[in-house]
Amino acid sequence: MSLRYTVDAVVLDIEGTTSATGFVVDVLYPYSRSRFADLLTERADDPAVSRAIAQVRELTGAPDADAVQIEKTLNSWLDEDRKATPLKTLQGIIWSEGFARGDLVSHFYDDVVPALRTWHAAGLRLYIYSSGSVAAQRAWFTSSPEGDLLPLVSGLYDTENAGPKQEPESYRRIAAATGIEPSRLLFLSDRPGELDAAVAAGWHAVGVRRPGEPYFEQGVGDHAQARAFDEISITSSRSTT
């Protein structure tokens, strides 16, 4: 039975929701790991890299940490799958350049792109909210197997410009930034803590449960759930007024 919502916008998580976590872990993580050292040593003066380095030093309480120590910290965070903002910033830089060179092509589940195109054509605004940096999100949607999907997306949010994904305040911040009432926003994610936070902020939320994903067995608690996007029917509330 299809889930039905009438809203103004859909906000999408990436890993485990639009795309396979395994692709990120098995392809993107090793790609960034192999390039951290060069980025830290050759481009430490780039503003984004310099800011990330400063954030790593602050988070670790090591103001004098050198490139070798910072790389070690980044790799440790990578092993833990820690959603640390400076890690995501540096990964985003590396991945963006990898996508631009053609080294990388992003992954989407088969049901995702048709749904995004249908929702966009129906007048819904689409936003992304991922722990991956905005730069990484932009590269991901630009370099899909079906071409550039970024024109479908109205805005990109990460832990730096919105905040941690399991805190209701982050969702309130996104609602304010988009100018959309919380009750007219629908969030799709595979992580129950994120769904809880969105609902606490007054949003609608659906847990996406795909077999093989890390949170599949855990489930999504009391939230509505779907195995794929084609089980979710969404219409624009603007078209009904």
Secondary structure per residue as TSV (DSSP state, phi and psi in degrees):
chain	resnum	aa	ss	phi	psi
A	1	M	-	360.0	132.3
A	2	S	-	-76.2	141.4
A	3	L	E	-83.6	138.9
A	4	R	E	-123.8	132.7
A	5	Y	E	-139.3	143.8
A	6	T	E	-119.2	108.5
A	7	V	E	-141.0	178.5
A	8	D	S	-97.8	-26.4
A	9	A	E	-153.2	155.3
A	10	V	E	-119.2	130.3
A	11	V	E	-110.2	128.2
A	12	L	E	-117.3	132.3
A	13	D	-	-76.1	162.6
A	14	I	-	-104.4	-68.7
A	15	E	B	-61.9	123.8
A	16	G	T	82.4	-8.1
A	17	T	T	-116.1	-66.3
A	18	T	T	-88.6	-23.1
A	19	S	B	-144.8	157.0
A	20	A	-	-74.1	127.6
A	21	T	H	-59.1	-35.5
A	22	G	H	-59.0	-34.9
A	23	F	H	-65.3	-43.3
A	24	V	I	-63.7	-46.6
A	25	V	I	-70.6	-41.0
A	26	D	I	-88.3	-23.3
A	27	V	I	-112.1	-54.4
A	28	L	I	-73.9	-41.0
A	29	Y	H	-61.0	-49.5
A	30	P	H	-62.0	-34.9
A	31	Y	H	-61.4	-43.9
A	32	S	H	-72.5	-38.8
A	33	R	H	-57.3	-39.9
A	34	S	T	-74.1	-9.0
A	35	R	T	-119.7	-1.8
A	36	F	H	-58.0	-47.2
A	37	A	H	-58.0	-48.5
A	38	D	H	-63.3	-40.3
A	39	L	H	-62.9	-44.5
A	40	L	H	-69.7	-32.4
A	41	T	H	-91.3	-34.3
A	42	E	H	-93.6	-20.6
A	43	R	S	-133.4	31.7
A	44	A	T	-62.9	-21.2
A	45	D	T	-88.8	-9.5
A	46	D	S	-60.9	135.3
A	47	P	H	-53.4	-46.0
A	48	A	H	-67.6	-39.1
A	49	V	H	-68.6	-44.3
A	50	S	H	-60.1	-42.6
A	51	R	H	-64.3	-41.7
A	52	A	H	-64.3	-41.1
A	53	I	H	-60.2	-44.5
A	54	A	H	-62.2	-38.2
A	55	Q	H	-67.6	-38.5
A	56	V	H	-62.2	-46.1
A	57	R	H	-60.3	-39.9
A	58	E	H	-67.8	-45.5
A	59	L	H	-65.9	-30.3
A	60	T	H	-95.9	-5.7
A	61	G	T	66.0	32.1
A	62	A	-	-128.8	80.3
A	63	P	T	-62.8	-19.4
A	64	D	T	-106.0	13.1
A	65	A	-	-59.1	132.5
A	66	D	-	-91.9	-177.5
A	67	A	H	-59.8	-38.1
A	68	V	H	-65.2	-43.8
A	69	Q	H	-67.0	-39.0
A	70	I	H	-67.0	-41.7
A	71	E	H	-60.4	-41.6
A	72	K	H	-60.6	-42.3
A	73	T	H	-63.9	-44.6
A	74	L	H	-60.3	-43.2
A	75	N	H	-66.3	-36.1
A	76	S	H	-64.8	-44.1
A	77	W	H	-62.9	-37.4
A	78	L	H	-63.1	-42.5
A	79	D	H	-62.2	-34.8
A	80	E	H	-84.8	-8.0
A	81	D	T	55.4	41.4
A	82	R	-	-76.9	135.7
A	83	K	-	-89.6	56.2
A	84	A	-	-82.5	130.6
A	85	T	H	-56.6	-46.9
A	86	P	H	-63.9	-34.4
A	87	L	H	-61.5	-46.6
A	88	K	H	-66.5	-34.6
A	89	T	H	-62.3	-49.3
A	90	L	H	-68.6	-39.0
A	91	Q	H	-60.1	-41.8
A	92	G	H	-60.1	-41.1
A	93	I	H	-62.4	-48.3
A	94	I	H	-64.3	-45.4
A	95	W	H	-67.1	-41.0
A	96	S	H	-57.0	-43.8
A	97	E	H	-69.7	-34.6
A	98	G	H	-66.4	-41.5
A	99	F	H	-64.9	-42.7
A	100	A	H	-63.8	-35.2
A	101	R	H	-77.2	-13.9
A	102	G	T	88.1	6.8
A	103	D	S	-67.8	-30.7
A	104	L	-	-125.2	145.3
A	105	V	-	-133.0	131.6
A	106	S	-	-72.8	169.3
A	107	H	-	-119.1	138.3
A	108	F	-	-134.8	140.9
A	109	Y	-	-62.4	150.9
A	110	D	T	-59.4	-29.8
A	111	D	T	-82.7	-9.6
A	112	V	H	-77.9	-55.3
A	113	V	H	-61.4	-44.0
A	114	P	H	-58.3	-38.6
A	115	A	H	-67.0	-43.3
A	116	L	H	-60.5	-41.9
A	117	R	H	-67.1	-39.0
A	118	T	H	-65.7	-46.3
A	119	W	H	-64.7	-42.3
A	120	H	H	-62.7	-43.5
A	121	A	H	-64.6	-27.1
A	122	A	T	-81.1	-0.7
A	123	G	T	97.5	5.5
A	124	L	-	-80.0	142.0
A	125	R	E	-87.8	140.8
A	126	L	E	-116.7	132.3
A	127	Y	E	-129.1	155.6
A	128	I	E	-113.4	137.0
A	129	Y	E	-134.9	105.1
A	130	S	-	-134.3	155.5
A	131	S	S	-71.3	-21.5
A	132	G	S	-66.5	147.3
A	133	S	-	-64.0	160.7
A	134	V	H	-57.6	-39.6
A	135	A	H	-60.9	-42.4
A	136	A	H	-67.0	-40.3
A	137	Q	H	-61.5	-44.2
A	138	R	H	-61.6	-45.0
A	139	A	H	-64.7	-39.1
A	140	W	H	-60.1	-47.5
A	141	F	H	-77.8	-25.4
A	142	T	H	-73.6	-32.6
A	143	S	T	-112.7	48.8
A	144	S	B	-84.1	162.9
A	145	P	T	-60.9	-19.9
A	146	E	T	-105.1	21.4
A	147	G	B	92.0	-163.6
A	148	D	-	-77.2	113.5
A	149	L	-	-99.4	-2.5
A	150	L	G	-60.0	-31.7
A	151	P	G	-61.6	-16.5
A	152	L	G	-78.5	-15.8
A	153	V	-	-104.2	130.8
A	154	S	S	-89.5	-19.3
A	155	G	E	-173.6	156.8
A	156	L	E	-126.2	133.4
A	157	Y	E	-131.0	142.9
A	158	D	-	-137.1	-170.3
A	159	T	T	-72.8	-13.7
A	160	E	T	-87.2	-45.1
A	161	N	T	-93.1	-9.7
A	162	A	T	-119.8	-39.3
A	163	G	-	118.0	177.7
A	164	P	-	-58.6	143.8
A	165	K	T	-77.4	-10.8
A	166	Q	T	-107.1	19.7
A	167	E	-	-115.3	125.1
A	168	P	H	-53.8	-33.6
A	169	E	H	-60.2	-31.3
A	170	S	H	-63.3	-38.7
A	171	Y	H	-73.4	-34.5
A	172	R	H	-64.4	-37.2
A	173	R	H	-64.9	-41.7
A	174	I	H	-66.0	-43.4
A	175	A	H	-58.6	-43.7
A	176	A	H	-64.8	-40.5
A	177	A	H	-66.8	-35.9
A	178	T	H	-83.1	-18.8
A	179	G	T	75.4	19.9
A	180	I	-	-108.7	135.0
A	181	E	-	-59.7	138.4
A	182	P	G	-51.7	-38.1
A	183	S	G	-69.0	-7.5
A	184	R	G	-111.2	19.1
A	185	L	E	-116.3	137.9
A	186	L	E	-120.8	127.6
A	187	F	E	-109.1	132.9
A	188	L	E	-116.1	122.7
A	189	S	E	-156.2	158.6
A	190	D	S	-95.0	-4.1
A	191	R	-	-103.9	120.2
A	192	P	H	-60.6	-36.7
A	193	G	H	-63.3	-34.4
A	194	E	H	-72.1	-41.1
A	195	L	H	-61.9	-41.9
A	196	D	H	-58.2	-45.4
A	197	A	H	-65.0	-40.4
A	198	A	H	-63.9	-44.6
A	199	V	H	-64.7	-38.1
A	200	A	H	-62.7	-26.1
A	201	A	T	-89.0	3.2
A	202	G	T	95.2	9.3
A	203	W	-	-86.7	164.1
A	204	H	E	-82.8	154.2
A	205	A	E	-150.9	142.5
A	206	V	E	-128.6	131.1
A	207	G	E	-84.8	125.6
A	208	V	E	-96.1	116.1
A	209	R	-	-114.3	101.2
A	210	R	-	-106.1	128.1
A	211	P	T	-54.7	137.2
A	212	G	T	93.3	-14.0
A	213	E	S	-81.4	153.0
A	214	P	T	-55.3	-33.5
A	215	Y	T	-97.6	6.4
A	216	F	T	-60.2	-49.1
A	217	E	T	-67.6	-35.6
A	218	Q	T	-65.3	-34.6
A	219	G	-	82.1	-174.4
A	220	V	-	-123.0	25.4
A	221	G	T	66.7	-135.9
A	222	D	T	-86.9	3.1
A	223	H	S	-75.4	151.8
A	224	A	E	-58.0	148.4
A	225	Q	E	-138.0	153.3
A	226	A	E	-141.6	148.2
A	227	R	S	-87.8	-19.2
A	228	A	S	-158.1	163.5
A	229	F	G	-66.6	-26.1
A	230	D	G	-74.2	-1.7
A	231	E	G	-92.4	1.6
A	232	I	E	-116.8	118.4
A	233	S	E	-102.6	119.8
A	234	I	E	-127.4	131.2
A	235	T	E	-122.2	153.8
A	236	S	E	-77.9	128.7
A	237	S	G	-67.8	-21.6
A	238	R	G	-68.3	-31.1
A	239	S	G	-78.9	-9.7
A	240	T	G	-104.7	2.8
A	241	T	-	-110.9	360.0
